[in-house]
Amino acid sequence: ELAKTLGVHRNTLQRYMKHHGVERKYSDLTNTDLDLLIKEFKKKRPDSGIRYIVGYLRRHGLRVQHR
């Protein structure tokens, strides 16, 4: 989406980011901490799925793998 906004191809953006040391890393989070956050979310929204959980984590500044 960022590449589209900037009007460049995504590969160009990735190459530029790599060249300038900009990395997109996953958050340094233990499984226990992740479990606690997910349990907290599920208490509030028990019927929500994985997409909502990932959105909840991202809203709190965390980047995690889907699986």
C-alpha positions in Angstrom: 0.0 0.0 0.0 2.9 2.4 0.8 4.5 1.6 -2.6 1.2 2.4 -4.3 0.9 5.7 -2.4 4.4 6.7 -3.4 3.8 5.6 -7.0 6.7 3.1 -7.1 6.8 -0.7 -7.5 6.9 -2.6 -4.2 10.3 -4.2 -5.2 11.7 -0.7 -5.6 10.5 0.3 -2.2 11.9 -2.9 -0.6 15.2 -2.3 -2.2 15.3 1.3 -1.1 14.4 0.4 2.4 17.1 -2.3 2.5 19.7 0.1 1.1 18.9 2.6 3.9 18.7 0.1 6.7 14.9 0.3 7.2 13.7 -3.1 8.4 10.3 -4.5 9.2 10.8 -6.9 12.0 8.4 -8.8 14.1 7.9 -7.7 17.7 10.1 -9.3 20.3 7.4 -10.9 22.3 7.4 -14.1 24.3 4.7 -16.8 23.7 3.5 -16.2 27.3 3.1 -12.4 26.7 1.3 -13.1 23.4 -1.0 -15.6 25.0 -1.9 -13.1 27.7 -2.7 -10.4 25.2 -4.8 -12.8 23.1 -6.7 -14.0 26.2 -7.4 -10.4 27.2 -8.8 -9.7 23.7 -10.9 -12.8 23.7 -12.5 -11.9 27.0 -13.8 -8.7 25.4 -14.6 -10.2 22.0 -15.0 -14.0 22.3 -16.4 -14.5 18.8 -13.7 -12.6 16.9 -11.3 -14.4 14.6 -7.6 -14.2 13.8 -7.9 -11.1 11.6 -9.4 -9.1 14.5 -6.7 -10.4 16.9 -3.9 -9.4 14.5 -5.5 -6.0 14.1 -5.8 -5.6 17.9 -2.1 -6.4 18.2 -1.1 -4.0 15.4 -3.2 -1.3 17.0 -1.0 -1.8 20.1 2.2 -1.5 18.1 3.0 -5.2 17.8 3.8 -7.0 14.5 3.4 -10.7 14.7 3.3 -13.6 12.2 -0.2 -14.9 11.5 0.7 -18.5 12.4 
